[in-house]
Amino acid sequence: MSLLAGKTGIVFGVANKRSIAWAIAQAWAREGARLAFTYQGERLKENVEDLAGTFGPDTLILPCDVTRDEDIAHVFKTVGEKFGTLNLLLHSVAYAPKDALEGEFVNTSRDAFRVAHDVSAYSLVALARAAAPWMTTSGSIVAMSYYGAEKVVPHYNVMGVAKAALEASTRYLAYDLGPKKIRVNCISAGPVNTLAARGISGFGEMLKHYEAHAPLKRNVLPEELGATGVFLASDGGAAITGQVLYVDCGYQIMGM
């Protein structure tokens, strides 16, 4: 029997076929989940339509700017009316202005700090609040984080601070939503060659560093992140909430 048979979900953050969100969405769909997708801006619309369309012509695909409450409300109203209930939500959304991911963190502008936290951290709170009324039986909300939330990663800068806020938000949401049988967790992935990652200065060197220093002597594969996403969405993760799961070939355990 498929692990997610009969479950419905919504995926935020697919940009192209390299996206971690797409790897998890594929894994969820293979295990029987029925999914809806969102896209941010016309630039990404065609990519998301092409990918999500592989799940069938009736796959729901909606525009959503996660900084706009009216967009979020429309998305969940539409998804709720189509599915009737919601079980899964994937938050794979992050953004900071490019110049904030270069140079020194101390030079982060007030506006870049605000934008990074609004898009990358507060959006999880907004999406969880909108999803909760539709998660009437139980729910699993999964967000994507990175080691830069815990330790300094050169050039990750304000995004590391925003990811720390995301992880803290996960814990507080888990506490608030636990009585409703809604679980909230983060996957902290090792570096993956995604569209967002390529915007980080020195990303190629980061991949080499992880491969050299992680206990498994390699980088994580997208399909491995997909498998972790299935675990957290399934009954196997039924007692896990408020946690950050490191899926990074063991890099996080190393001191030097």
Residue pairs with C-beta under 8 A, 6 or more apart in sequence:
2 30
2 31
2 32
3 31
3 32
3 230
3 233
3 234
3 235
3 236
4 28
4 31
4 32
4 33
4 87
4 88
4 230
4 233
4 234
5 31
5 32
6 32
7 32
7 33
7 34
7 87
7 88
7 233
8 33
8 34
8 35
8 36
8 83
8 85
8 86
8 87
8 88
9 28
9 33
9 34
9 35
9 36
9 86
9 87
9 88
9 89
9 90
9 233
10 35
10 36
10 37
10 38
10 75
10 76
10 79
10 86
10 88
10 89
10 90
10 131
11 21
11 24
11 25
11 28
11 35
11 36
11 37
11 38
11 90
11 92
12 21
12 38
12 64
12 66
12 89
12 90
12 91
12 92
12 93
12 123
12 127
13 19
13 20
13 21
13 90
13 91
13 92
13 93
13 144
14 21
14 22
14 25
14 37
14 39
14 44
14 47
14 48
14 51
14 52
14 92
15 21
15 44
15 47
15 48
15 194
15 195
15 196
16 22
16 47
16 51
16 195
17 51
18 192
18 193
18 194
18 195
18 222
19 92
19 194
19 195
20 92
20 144
20 189
20 192
20 194
20 222
20 225
21 90
21 92
21 144
22 51
22 222
23 222
23 223
23 225
23 226
23 229
24 90
24 92
24 142
24 225
24 226
24 229
24 230
25 35
25 37
25 52
25 90
26 226
27 223
27 226
27 227
27 229
27 230
28 35
28 88
28 90
28 226
28 229
28 230
28 233
29 35
29 55
31 230
31 233
31 234
33 87
33 88
33 233
34 83
35 52
35 55
35 59
35 88
36 59
36 60
36 61
36 62
36 79
36 82
36 83
37 48
37 51
37 52
37 59
37 60
37 61
37 62
38 48
38 61
38 62
38 63
38 64
38 75
39 45
39 47
39 48
39 49
39 61
39 62
39 63
39 64
40 63
40 64
40 65
40 66
40 93
41 63
41 65
45 63
48 61
49 61
52 59
52 61
53 59
53 61
60 78
60 79
60 82
62 74
62 75
62 78
62 79
63 71
64 71
64 72
64 74
64 75
65 71
66 72
66 93
66 119
66 123
66 126
66 127
67 118
67 119
67 123
69 126
72 126
72 127
72 130
73 130
75 130
76 86
76 130
76 131
76 133
76 134
79 86
79 134
80 86
80 133
80 134
83 134
85 134
85 135
85 136
85 137
86 131
86 134
86 135
86 139
87 135
87 137
87 138
87 139
87 140
87 233
88 139
88 140
88 141
88 142
88 233
89 127
89 128
89 131
89 139
89 140
89 141
89 142
90 142
90 143
90 144
90 229
91 123
91 124
91 127
91 141
91 142
91 143
91 144
92 143
92 144
93 119
93 120
93 123
94 116
94 119
94 120
94 144
94 159
94 162
94 163
94 196
95 115
95 116
95 119
95 120
95 196
96 112
96 115
96 116
96 119
96 120
96 157
96 158
96 159
96 162
97 109
97 111
97 112
97 115
97 116
98 199
99 112
100 108
100 109
100 112
100 113
100 116
100 157
100 158
100 159
101 155
101 156
101 157
101 158
101 159
101 199
101 200
101 201
102 155
102 157
102 201
103 157
104 157
105 157
105 158
105 161
108 157
108 158
112 158
113 158
113 161
116 158
116 159
116 161
116 162
117 161
117 162
117 165
120 159
120 162
120 163
120 165
120 166
121 162
121 163
121 165
121 166
121 169
122 169
124 141
124 143
124 166
124 169
124 170
124 173
125 169
125 173
127 141
128 141
128 173
128 177
128 182
128 184
131 139
131 141
132 139
132 177
132 180
132 182
135 180
135 181
135 182
137 181
138 181
138 182
138 183
139 177
139 180
139 181
139 182
139 183
140 182
140 183
140 185
140 232
140 233
140 237
141 173
141 177
141 182
141 183
141 184
141 185
142 185
142 186
142 187
142 229
142 232
142 233
143 166
143 170
143 184
143 185
143 186
143 187
144 186
144 187
144 189
145 163
145 166
145 167
145 186
145 187
145 188
145 189
145 244
146 153
146 156
146 159
146 160
146 163
146 188
146 189
146 191
147 153
147 188
147 190
147 246
147 248
147 251
147 252
148 156
148 159
148 160
148 163
149 160
149 163
149 164
149 166
149 167
149 188
149 244
150 164
150 188
150 252
152 160
153 160
153 206
154 202
155 200
155 201
155 202
156 200
159 200
166 186
167 186
167 244
170 184
170 185
170 186
170 242
170 243
170 244
171 242
173 184
174 183
174 184
174 185
174 241
174 242
175 242
177 183
177 184
178 241
183 232
183 237
183 238
183 240
183 241
184 241
184 242
185 232
185 237
185 240
185 241
185 242
185 243
185 244
185 245
186 243
186 244
186 245
187 225
187 228
187 229
187 232
187 244
187 245
187 247
188 244
188 245
188 246
188 247
188 248
188 252
189 220
189 225
189 247
189 248
190 210
190 214
190 219
190 220
190 247
190 248
190 249
190 251
191 197
191 203
191 206
191 207
191 210
191 219
191 220
192 219
192 220
192 222
192 225
193 203
193 207
197 203
200 206
207 219
210 219
210 248
210 249
210 251
211 217
211 218
211 219
213 251
213 254
214 248
214 249
214 250
214 251
214 254
215 249
215 250
215 251
215 253
215 254
216 249
216 250
217 249
218 249
219 249
220 247
220 248
220 249
224 247
225 247
228 245
228 247
231 237
232 240
232 245
246 252
